[in-house]
Amino acid sequence: MSSPQISKLSFATFIFPLALVLFEFAVYLGNDLVQPAMLSVTRDFGVSSSWSPASMSFYLLGGGCIAWLMGPLSDRIGRKKILLGGALFFAVTCILILFTQNIQSFLGLRFFQGMGLTVISAVGYAAIQENFEERTAIKVMAIMGNMTLFAPLLGPIIGAFMIDHMSWRWGFIGISILALLGYFGLKMAMPADQTAKLSKQPMRHILQDFKMVYRNKQFVILTSALPMACLPIMLWISLSPVMLVEKIGLSSTQYGLAQIPVLGALILGSTILVKIVDKHPLGQTVFWGLPMMLLGALIIVFGLFVPDYYVWALIIGMTIMSFGEGICFSVLYRMAMMSSEVSKGTVASAMSMMMMLTFFIVLEVSRHLYEAFDIYAFSFCCLALVSLWFTLPRIMLKKVMLERREQGTF
């Protein structure tokens, strides 16, 4: 495993992450702009609005299905080649979706677009973790996260505008242009892979590498904690168009404005993490963030018993949950990534597979539960997800922090 090389952030050292953010922003807009526009998509294709969450589910499934390949392949042929190919492929699929004539072909291309998620998570993030020192890598990830959070912040507003004033197809045109800008930025700014650091193992060793990763108890538990921390916000992005517009009766503009405090809190939490991560033992912010998320989930459940104020309880609760995720997710990600000594491309792929497939399963189950139990399903799903973190993940994180303290690396 190569040692981190960069310990301080400067404009020069941030050019590559900045180029990666352009591509990542396009990939995230591929979900956050499209989801609110799905009400328009389903109308155009003449199907029920219950198909709306399936767009996000297939997007995530596409990422999960190729995660096993992208990381190990980038270990062997280089991360830059995979990132450039992934950005170009994503841009092409965004253009092709303009020509779909039914919801089935639309979802099929959403599946292929979702592969861009894995290129980012299994290749791009691995490159960041390898090239930056531990706490600097956390700062870089948090800063990148803040920049890409403009996707879920602006996406619902733009998506709502598209519903009222223009075709959803223009959204995909804009996304494809951003992806191409990311492609050219990466081509110019991303450092060339060092041949000496590429894995010499043949591809047939992939299975052995994955076995080694998944036999690592610490890796499995810490990685399983990641969906518990971020799925409530993903459920919000997926289901809030249906809940706020169709169920509660907000206008498209009101729906877009409702996203501002929720996603703004996520940006605020990540910004605070950058400021305080050097001042506390690594992992401490997780023990602050997850209890906040639990409080937010309890407020949402409480709102069920005061229906006249449910929308306020929902927005306040989700805002608190978003802030809690913001101050803990990048730390959880780093600790999970570095818990295995296997090549980081393979580790990142193993993480992507676990996370993407978990996302797909939970989102699809939540979609069906929502059809049956309405806002009760959303509220209790959020509470259940956050509550699960207080079992094995919490115990493992305390153990890891104790070991780091004993080693003098906390």
C-alpha positions as CSV (number, residue, x, y, z in Angstrom):
1,M,0.0,0.0,0.0
2,S,1.5,3.3,-1.0
3,S,1.8,6.1,1.6
4,P,-0.2,9.3,1.3
5,Q,1.8,12.0,-0.5
6,I,0.0,15.3,0.1
7,S,-0.5,16.7,3.6
8,K,-1.5,20.3,2.8
9,L,-4.1,21.7,0.5
10,S,-3.3,24.4,-2.0
11,F,-4.7,25.5,-5.3
12,A,-2.1,23.4,-7.1
13,T,-2.9,20.2,-5.2
14,F,-6.6,20.7,-5.5
15,I,-6.7,21.0,-9.3
16,F,-7.2,17.2,-9.8
17,P,-10.0,16.9,-7.2
18,L,-11.6,20.0,-8.8
19,A,-11.7,18.3,-12.2
20,L,-13.1,15.1,-10.6
21,V,-15.8,17.2,-9.0
22,L,-17.0,18.4,-12.4
23,F,-17.7,14.8,-13.4
24,E,-19.1,13.9,-10.0
25,F,-21.4,16.9,-10.2
26,A,-22.8,15.7,-13.5
27,V,-23.3,12.2,-12.1
28,Y,-25.1,13.5,-9.1
29,L,-27.2,15.8,-11.1
30,G,-28.1,12.7,-13.1
31,N,-30.1,11.7,-10.0
32,D,-30.9,14.9,-8.2
33,L,-32.2,16.9,-11.2
34,V,-34.0,13.9,-12.7
35,Q,-35.9,12.7,-9.6
36,P,-38.1,15.8,-9.3
37,A,-38.7,15.7,-13.1
38,M,-39.9,12.1,-12.9
39,L,-43.5,13.2,-12.4
40,S,-43.2,14.8,-15.9
41,V,-41.4,11.7,-17.3
42,T,-44.1,9.4,-16.1
43,R,-46.8,11.6,-17.5
44,D,-45.0,11.7,-20.9
45,F,-44.8,7.9,-20.9
46,G,-48.4,7.4,-19.7
47,V,-47.5,5.4,-16.5
48,S,-48.2,5.8,-12.8
49,S,-46.2,8.2,-10.7
50,S,-45.3,5.1,-8.6
51,W,-42.6,4.5,-11.2
52,S,-40.8,7.6,-10.1
53,P,-38.5,6.1,-7.4
54,A,-37.6,3.3,-9.8
55,S,-35.5,5.8,-11.7
56,M,-33.2,6.2,-8.7
57,S,-33.2,2.5,-7.9
58,F,-32.1,1.5,-11.4
59,Y,-29.5,4.3,-11.4
60,L,-28.0,2.8,-8.2
61,L,-28.3,-0.8,-9.4
62,G,-26.3,0.1,-12.5
63,G,-23.5,1.4,-10.3
64,G,-23.6,-1.7,-8.1
65,C,-23.5,-4.2,-10.9
66,I,-20.1,-3.2,-12.3
67,A,-18.4,-2.2,-9.0
68,W,-16.7,-5.6,-8.9
69,L,-14.8,-4.8,-12.0
70,M,-13.9,-1.1,-12.0
71,G,-11.7,-0.9,-9.0
72,P,-9.6,-4.0,-9.7
73,L,-9.3,-3.0,-13.4
74,S,-8.0,0.5,-12.4
75,D,-5.5,-1.2,-10.1
76,R,-4.0,-2.9,-13.1
77,I,-4.4,-0.5,-16.1
78,G,-4.5,2.8,-14.2
79,R,-7.2,5.0,-12.6
80,K,-6.9,7.8,-15.2
81,K,-7.9,5.5,-18.1
82,I,-11.0,4.3,-16.3
83,L,-12.1,7.8,-15.2
84,L,-11.8,9.2,-18.7
85,G,-13.7,6.2,-20.2
86,G,-16.4,6.4,-17.6
87,A,-17.0,10.2,-18.1
88,L,-17.3,9.7,-21.8
89,F,-19.6,6.7,-21.5
90,F,-21.8,8.6,-19.1
91,A,-22.1,11.6,-21.4
92,V,-23.1,9.3,-24.3
93,T,-25.9,7.5,-22.3
94,C,-27.3,10.9,-21.3
95,I,-27.7,11.8,-25.0
96,L,-29.2,8.4,-25.9
97,I,-31.9,8.7,-23.3
98,L,-33.3,11.6,-25.3
99,F,-34.6,9.1,-27.8
100,T,-36.5,6.7,-25.4
101,Q,-40.1,6.1,-26.2
102,N,-41.3,4.2,-23.1
103,I,-40.5,3.8,-19.4
104,Q,-38.8,0.5,-19.8
105,S,-36.1,1.8,-22.2
106,F,-35.8,4.9,-20.1
107,L,-35.0,2.8,-17.0
108,G,-32.6,0.7,-19.0
109,L,-30.5,3.7,-19.9
110,R,-30.8,4.9,-16.3
111,F,-29.2,1.6,-15.4
112,F,-26.2,2.3,-17.7
113,Q,-26.0,5.9,-16.5
114,G,-25.7,4.7,-13.0
115,M,-22.4,3.0,-13.9
116,G,-20.9,6.5,-13.5
117,L,-21.5,6.3,-9.8
118,T,-19.1,3.4,-9.5
119,V,-16.5,5.1,-11.7
120,I,-16.5,7.9,-9.1
121,S,-16.7,5.9,-6.0
122,A,-14.5,2.9,-6.9
123,V,-11.9,4.8,-9.0
124,G,-12.0,8.5,-8.3
125,Y,-12.3,8.2,-4.5
126,A,-9.6,5.6,-4.4
127,A,-7.2,8.0,-6.2
128,I,-8.0,10.7,-3.7
129,Q,-7.5,8.4,-0.7
130,E,-4.1,7.2,-2.1
131,N,-2.7,10.6,-2.9
132,F,-3.6,12.6,0.2
133,E,-2.7,12.1,3.9
134,E,-5.4,10.8,6.1
135,R,-6.9,14.0,7.5
136,T,-6.2,15.9,4.3
137,A,-8.1,13.2,2.4
138,I,-11.0,13.7,4.7
139,K,-10.9,17.4,4.1
140,V,-10.7,16.9,0.3
141,M,-13.7,14.5,0.4
142,A,-15.7,17.0,2.5
143,I,-14.9,19.9,0.2
144,M,-15.7,17.8,-2.8
145,G,-18.9,16.7,-1.1
146,N,-19.8,20.4,-0.4
147,M,-19.3,21.3,-4.1
148,T,-21.3,18.3,-5.4
149,L,-24.1,19.0,-2.8
150,F,-25.1,21.8,-5.1
151,A,-26.5,19.1,-7.2
152,P,-29.2,18.0,-4.8
153,L,-29.6,21.6,-3.7
154,L,-30.1,23.0,-7.3
155,G,-31.4,19.8,-8.9
156,P,-34.9,19.9,-7.3
157,I,-35.3,23.6,-8.1
158,I,-34.2,23.1,-11.7
159,G,-36.3,19.9,-11.9
160,A,-39.3,21.7,-10.6
161,F,-38.8,24.4,-13.2
162,M,-38.6,21.8,-15.9
163,I,-41.9,20.3,-14.8
164,D,-43.7,23.6,-15.2
165,H,-41.9,25.2,-18.1
166,M,-39.9,22.9,-20.3
167,S,-39.1,19.3,-21.2
168,W,-37.1,17.0,-18.9
169,R,-34.9,16.1,-21.9
170,W,-33.1,19.5,-21.6
171,G,-31.9,18.3,-18.2
172,F,-30.0,15.4,-19.7
173,I,-28.5,17.7,-22.4
174,G,-27.1,19.9,-19.6
175,I,-25.8,16.9,-17.7
176,S,-24.0,15.5,-20.7
177,I,-22.3,18.8,-21.3
178,L,-21.1,18.9,-17.7
179,A,-19.8,15.3,-18.0
180,L,-17.8,16.3,-21.1
181,L,-16.3,19.2,-19.2
182,G,-15.3,16.8,-16.5
183,Y,-13.7,14.5,-19.1
184,F,-11.6,17.3,-20.5
185,G,-10.7,18.5,-17.1
186,L,-9.5,15.1,-15.9
187,K,-7.6,14.6,-19.1
188,M,-5.6,17.7,-18.5
189,A,-5.3,17.8,-14.7
190,M,-5.3,14.2,-13.4
191,P,-1.7,13.0,-12.8
192,A,-0.6,10.0,-14.9
193,D,-0.6,6.7,-13.1
194,Q,2.8,5.6,-11.9
195,T,3.5,2.2,-13.6
196,A,5.4,1.0,-10.5
197,K,2.3,1.3,-8.4
198,L,0.0,-0.7,-10.7
199,S,-0.9,-4.2,-9.6
200,K,1.0,-6.9,-11.4
201,Q,-1.5,-9.6,-10.5
202,P,-3.6,-11.0,-13.4
203,M,-7.4,-10.4,-13.4
204,R,-8.0,-14.0,-12.3
205,H,-6.8,-12.9,-8.8
206,I,-9.8,-10.6,-8.4
207,L,-11.9,-13.2,-6.6
208,Q,-9.1,-13.9,-4.1
209,D,-8.7,-10.1,-3.4
210,F,-12.4,-9.7,-2.8
211,K,-12.5,-12.7,-0.5
212,M,-9.7,-11.1,1.5
213,V,-11.6,-7.8,1.8
214,Y,-14.9,-9.4,2.7
215,R,-13.4,-11.6,5.4
216,N,-12.2,-8.5,7.2
217,K,-14.8,-8.0,9.9
218,Q,-13.8,-4.4,10.6
219,F,-14.3,-3.5,6.9
220,V,-17.7,-5.2,6.6
221,I,-19.1,-3.6,9.7
222,L,-17.8,-0.1,9.0
223,T,-18.9,-0.2,5.4
224,S,-22.4,-1.4,6.4
225,A,-22.5,1.7,8.6
226,L,-22.3,4.0,5.5
227,P,-25.8,3.3,4.1
228,M,-27.2,3.7,7.6
229,A,-25.8,7.2,7.7
230,C,-26.8,8.4,4.1
231,L,-29.9,6.4,3.1
232,P,-32.3,8.6,5.0
233,I,-31.2,11.5,2.8
234,M,-31.4,9.4,-0.3
235,L,-34.9,8.3,0.7
236,W,-35.8,12.0,1.0
237,I,-34.4,12.8,-2.5
238,S,-36.2,9.7,-3.9
239,L,-39.6,10.1,-2.3
240,S,-39.9,13.8,-1.5
241,P,-41.3,14.7,-4.9
242,V,-44.2,12.3,-4.3
243,M,-44.7,13.1,-0.6
244,L,-44.5,16.9,-0.9
245,V,-46.2,17.5,-4.2
246,E,-48.7,14.7,-4.5
247,K,-49.4,13.8,-0.9
248,I,-49.1,17.1,0.9
249,G,-50.0,19.3,-2.0
250,L,-47.1,21.7,-2.3
251,S,-46.4,23.4,-5.6
252,S,-43.3,22.6,-7.6
253,T,-41.7,25.8,-6.4
254,Q,-42.5,25.1,-2.8
255,Y,-41.1,21.6,-3.2
256,G,-37.9,23.1,-4.5
257,L,-37.7,25.6,-1.7
258,A,-38.2,22.8,0.9
259,Q,-35.0,21.2,-0.2
260,I,-32.9,24.3,0.7
261,P,-32.8,23.8,4.6
262,V,-32.4,20.0,4.3
263,L,-29.6,20.0,1.8
264,G,-28.1,23.3,3.0
265,A,-27.6,21.6,6.4
266,L,-25.7,18.9,4.7
267,I,-23.3,21.5,3.2
268,L,-23.0,23.2,6.6
269,G,-22.2,20.0,8.4
270,S,-19.5,19.1,5.8
271,T,-18.0,22.6,6.1
272,I,-17.8,22.3,9.9
273,L,-16.1,18.9,9.5
274,V,-13.3,20.5,7.5
275,K,-12.8,23.1,10.2
276,I,-12.8,20.7,13.2
277,V,-11.4,17.3,11.9
278,D,-7.8,18.3,13.0
279,K,-8.9,19.2,16.5
280,H,-10.5,16.0,17.6
281,P,-9.7,12.2,17.5
282,L,-10.6,10.8,14.2
283,G,-14.1,9.3,14.5
284,Q,-15.3,11.6,17.3
285,T,-17.6,13.6,14.9
286,V,-19.4,10.3,14.1
287,F,-20.4,10.1,17.8
288,W,-21.9,13.6,17.5
289,G,-23.5,13.2,14.0
290,L,-25.4,9.9,14.4
291,P,-27.2,10.9,17.7
292,M,-28.3,14.1,15.8
293,M,-29.6,11.9,13.0
294,L,-31.5,9.8,15.6
295,L,-33.0,13.0,17.0
296,G,-34.1,14.1,13.6
297,A,-35.7,10.8,12.8
298,L,-37.6,10.9,16.1
299,I,-38.9,14.4,15.3
300,I,-40.3,13.1,11.9
301,V,-42.0,10.1,13.7
302,F,-43.4,12.5,16.3
303,G,-44.9,14.6,13.4
304,L,-47.1,11.6,12.5
305,F,-49.1,12.2,15.6
306,V,-49.7,15.9,14.9
307,P,-50.8,15.7,11.2
308,D,-51.3,19.5,11.0
309,Y,-47.6,20.0,11.6
310,Y,-46.2,17.0,9.9
311,V,-44.7,18.9,7.0
312,W,-42.8,21.1,9.5
313,A,-41.7,18.1,11.6
314,L,-40.6,16.5,8.3
315,I,-38.4,19.4,7.1
316,I,-37.0,20.1,10.6
317,G,-36.2,16.5,11.2
318,M,-34.6,16.0,7.8
319,T,-32.5,19.2,8.3
320,I,-31.1,17.9,11.6
321,M,-30.4,14.5,10.0
322,S,-28.6,16.1,7.1
323,F,-26.4,18.1,9.4
324,G,-25.6,15.0,11.3
325,E,-24.6,13.2,8.2
326,G,-22.5,16.1,7.0
327,I,-20.2,16.0,10.1
328,C,-19.7,12.2,10.0
329,F,-19.9,10.6,6.6
330,S,-16.5,11.5,5.2
331,V,-14.8,10.2,8.4
332,L,-16.8,6.9,8.2
333,Y,-15.8,6.5,4.6
334,R,-12.1,7.0,5.3
335,M,-12.1,4.6,8.2
336,A,-13.9,1.9,6.2
337,M,-11.6,2.4,3.2
338,M,-8.4,2.1,5.2
339,S,-9.5,-0.9,7.2
340,S,-8.2,-3.3,4.6
341,E,-4.6,-3.6,3.3
342,V,-5.8,-4.8,-0.2
343,S,-5.2,-2.5,-3.2
344,K,-7.5,0.5,-2.8
345,G,-9.2,0.1,-6.1
346,T,-10.4,-3.3,-5.0
347,V,-11.4,-2.1,-1.6
348,A,-13.3,0.8,-3.1
349,S,-15.1,-1.6,-5.4
350,A,-16.0,-3.8,-2.5
351,M,-17.4,-0.8,-0.7
352,S,-19.4,0.3,-3.8
353,M,-20.9,-3.2,-4.3
354,M,-22.1,-3.3,-0.7
355,M,-23.4,0.2,-0.7
356,M,-25.0,0.3,-4.1
357,L,-26.8,-3.0,-3.7
358,T,-27.9,-2.0,-0.2
359,F,-29.2,1.3,-1.7
360,F,-31.1,-0.5,-4.4
361,I,-32.7,-3.0,-2.0
362,V,-33.7,-0.4,0.6
363,L,-35.0,2.1,-1.9
364,E,-37.1,-0.5,-3.7
365,V,-38.5,-1.9,-0.4
366,S,-39.2,1.6,0.8
367,R,-41.0,2.4,-2.5
368,H,-43.3,-0.6,-2.0
369,L,-43.8,0.2,1.6
370,Y,-44.6,3.8,0.8
371,E,-47.3,2.6,-1.7
372,A,-48.9,0.6,1.1
373,F,-48.3,2.8,4.2
374,D,-47.7,6.3,2.9
375,I,-45.7,8.7,5.0
376,Y,-45.7,6.2,7.9
377,A,-43.3,4.0,5.8
378,F,-40.9,6.9,5.1
379,S,-40.8,8.0,8.7
380,F,-40.2,4.6,10.3
381,C,-37.7,3.6,7.6
382,C,-35.6,6.6,8.5
383,L,-35.8,5.8,12.2
384,A,-34.9,2.1,11.6
385,L,-31.9,2.9,9.4
386,V,-30.3,5.3,11.9
387,S,-31.1,3.0,14.9
388,L,-29.2,0.2,13.3
389,W,-26.0,2.2,13.5
390,F,-26.2,2.0,17.3
391,T,-25.6,-1.8,17.2
392,L,-22.4,-3.4,15.7
393,P,-21.1,-0.3,13.8
394,R,-21.0,1.8,17.0
395,I,-19.2,-1.0,18.9
396,M,-16.7,-1.5,16.1
397,L,-16.0,2.2,15.7
398,K,-15.3,2.5,19.4
399,K,-12.9,-0.4,19.2
400,V,-11.1,1.1,16.2
401,M,-10.7,4.5,18.0
402,L,-9.3,2.7,21.1
403,E,-6.8,0.9,18.9
404,R,-5.7,4.1,17.2
405,R,-5.3,5.8,20.6
406,E,-3.1,3.0,21.9
407,Q,-1.0,3.2,18.7
408,G,-0.7,7.0,19.1
409,T,-2.4,7.6,15.7
410,F,-5.7,9.1,16.9
